[in-house]
Amino acid sequence: SWYDPLGLASPLIVQAKIALREVCRLSWDQSVPAEKLAWWRDWFERIHKVSDWGVPRCLLPGSEEPTDVQLHVFCDASTEAFAAAAYLRSVQADGQVVTRLVMARTRLAAVSTTICRLELQAAVLGVRLGTYVDEALGIPGLKHVYWTDSAVVRCWIRAESSDYQQFVAHRIAEIRETTDKRRTWRFVPGTLNPADLATRQAVDESRIPLWFSGAEFLSSPEDSWPADLPYARQLSEIKPCKVDVGARVFHVCERACDPSLVQVRRVADQGPPPAFDPADLVSFTRMTGRLAELVRAAQRAWWPDEVSALEADPPRELKRGSHLLPFSPLLDAQALLRLGGRAGNAPDLDNFAKHPVLLHKGMALARA
């Protein structure tokens, strides 16, 4: 077993964690492949060389009191693992800057998790690590600087957590609870992020000195550090919105990778809001103006294949598994999907009432 409570050897230990998970996926009666056995033999040879590493453990060297002390936590993730590494940066009385690795933490990445979510988990791990190290060191007024190389996560942290899906929202809320004037977030390019060394199985061991000394730019004045990214609203993981068709500005649902993921596009109102009596079926089924635009966008988000088939020249038959097949759908002059079938033979009814528009129960418009 390996005892490394401070995570100083994380770049090597995480390699074994990733490889062990791959071996555990084998069946109980399967032999370990030859290439994996060769990898493990090589890893055991490399792990014995760790005793040759020289790790300075005096976090605040020098006989005089440093003029400035900061805690820098770097976060990073890959599809294999995510990690956070904490460094103490001190400025000596003579102007010399000393950066020392204090502690690091690694976690294996969950299978089938997006890289953005993994980067967010790395940020949460970094916040927890920074809080733990701060309490352990007990330095009054210690300033925290958290670094991430994910542009998406950097923008998520500056957004309102309530705007996003539950997984993202809870983690944004935890991060924002610890973000104040003494604890700030910044962006760092991936090539300068030392935490990257503890997130993957294939590591360039010539970069190991970067792991112990931290990012090179920390030795420079703060005005020469990497520039932070400007804020941009991230639509990934956004929470579905409810549509109010009576508002002067309303939201149009467009298809993302799944109908439940709603991207928001604001449509400016050039005229009065659509007015109709909810008890008047005909006035609602006419679907004119902005209301028609809203319904058309929602239908194309939920039934893109059906709309494409009916728009073809000549129209194609719907697939056998289509949920709209029992409704004999048709496209009207506004390209809206409407109910077809024998309802068109009903006498003394407006044509719009004979063929009402089709709405899916999951549409925000149907729930409005």
Salt bridges, closest charged atoms under 4 A:
GLU22 OE1 - LYS36 NZ 3.11
ASP42 OD2 - ARG46 NE 2.92
ASP134 OD2 - HIS144 NE2 2.98
ASP134 OD2 - ARG182 NH1 3.39
ASP134 OD2 - ARG183 NH2 3.92
GLU160 OE2 - ARG176 NH2 3.81
ASP163 OD2 - ARG233 NH1 3.60
GLU174 OE2 - ARG128 NE 2.76
ASP180 OD2 - ARG183 NH1 3.11
ASP196 OD1 - ARG200 NH2 2.79
ASP196 OD2 - ARG207 NH1 3.65
GLU205 OE2 - ARG46 NH1 2.61
GLU222 OE2 - LYS143 NZ 3.91
GLU222 OE2 - ARG186 NH1 3.80
ASP228 OD2 - ARG154 NH2 2.82
GLU237 OE2 - ARG117 NE 2.85
GLU254 OE2 - ARG265 NE 2.81
ASP269 OD2 - ARG248 NH1 3.72
ASP269 OD1 - ARG290 NE 3.21
GLU311 OE2 - ARG300 NH2 2.51
ASP332 OD2 - ARG338 NE 2.71
ASP350 OD2 - ARG286 NH2 3.34
